Amino acid sequence: MKIIKILLALMVVLAFAGLYIYYTASYSEGFRAGAMVKISKKGYIFKTVEGELNLGNYFNDKGSPSTSVWSFSVDAGNDSVVKKLEDAVLSGKRVKLHYNEMYTQFSWRGDTKYFVHKVE
């Protein structure tokens, strides 16, 4: 009986650890470069910061020009990154955004799985 309780407790701890890793760990990191299109603060209760980066123009399968826009989020407490992104929108200069890609996201943390943590 004691072994069953220990195994059950171990299974619960492992389940919580797995969920914690799934919702907080990033499995990819990288950077993307382009011109900032927009930056916005959203939400009634939980404020999130969302942005879009124009990666450039390309020609699609039909030969028509298309624009590739990448959406991302910024952690709400990262004010220095938000300020740099706002400056980039106003200046129109190209920026290099370093990001972490999460397995999933909480709706109160941001709209996307991509979280920018550095701007160059």
C-alpha positions in Angstrom: 0.0 0.0 0.0 2.9 2.4 0.9 4.5 1.6 -2.5 1.3 2.5 -4.4 1.1 5.9 -2.6 4.7 6.6 -3.4 4.2 5.7 -7.1 1.1 7.8 -7.3 2.8 10.8 -5.7 5.7 10.3 -8.1 3.4 10.2 -11.1 1.7 13.4 -10.0 5.0 15.2 -9.6 6.2 14.0 -13.0 2.9 15.1 -14.6 3.3 18.6 -13.1 6.9 18.8 -14.1 6.0 17.8 -17.7 3.3 20.4 -17.9 5.6 23.1 -16.4 8.2 22.3 -19.0 5.7 22.3 -21.8 4.3 25.7 -20.9 7.5 27.5 -20.0 10.4 26.0 -21.9 11.5 27.2 -25.4 12.5 24.6 -28.0 13.8 27.0 -30.6 15.7 30.2 -30.7 16.8 32.4 -33.6 16.5 35.8 -35.2 14.6 37.4 -38.0 15.4 40.7 -39.8 13.1 43.1 -41.5 11.2 46.4 -41.1 8.8 46.9 -38.2 5.2 47.2 -39.3 3.4 47.6 -36.0 3.7 47.3 -32.3 0.6 47.3 -30.0 -0.4 46.7 -26.4 -3.5 44.6 -26.1 -5.8 43.2 -23.4 -8.4 44.3 -20.8 -7.0 42.6 -17.8 -3.8 41.0 -18.9 -1.8 43.4 -21.1 0.3 41.9 -23.9 2.6 43.4 -26.4 2.3 42.2 -30.0 4.2 43.2 -33.1 4.6 42.5 -36.8 7.8 42.5 -38.8 7.9 42.8 -42.6 10.4 40.2 -43.7 10.4 41.5 -47.3 8.8 40.9 -50.6 8.9 37.8 -52.7 7.1 36.4 -55.7 4.5 33.7 -55.1 3.8 30.7 -57.4 1.7 32.8 -59.7 4.5 35.4 -60.2 2.7 38.1 -58.2 4.6 40.0 -55.5 3.7 39.1 -51.9 4.8 40.4 -48.6 5.8 38.1 -45.7 4.8 39.4 -42.3 5.9 37.7 -39.1 3.9 38.2 -35.9 5.5 38.0 -32.5 5.0 38.8 -28.8 7.1 40.5 -26.2 7.0 39.7 -22.5 5.1 42.5 -20.7 7.9 43.4 -18.3 10.5 43.8 -21.0 10.2 47.6 -21.4 13.6 48.2 -23.0 12.7 45.9 -25.9 9.3 47.5 -26.3 11.0 51.0 -26.5 13.4 49.8 -29.1 10.6 48.3 -31.2 8.6 51.6 -30.9 11.6 53.5 -32.1 12.1 51.1 -35.0 8.5 51.6 -36.1 8.9 55.3 -36.1 12.3 55.3 -37.9 11.4 52.7 -40.6 14.9 51.1 -40.3 15.5 47.4 -40.6 15.9 45.6 -37.3 17.2 42.2 -36.2 14.9 40.5 -33.6 16.2 37.7 -31.5 13.4 35.4 -30.3 12.6 32.2 -28.4 9.9 29.9 -29.7 7.8 28.2 -27.1 5.9 24.9 -27.3 2.7 26.8 -26.6 1.6 30.1 -25.0 -0.8 31.2 -22.4 -3.4 33.7 -23.7 -2.4 36.2 -21.0 1.2 36.1 -22.0 0.9 36.8 -25.7 -0.9 35.9 -28.9 2.0 34.0 -30.5 4.5 31.3 -29.6 7.4 33.7 -30.6 8.8 35.9 -27.8 11.3 38.6 -28.8 13.9 39.3 -26.1 16.5 41.4 -28.0 16.5 44.0 -30.7 19.5 45.1 -32.8 
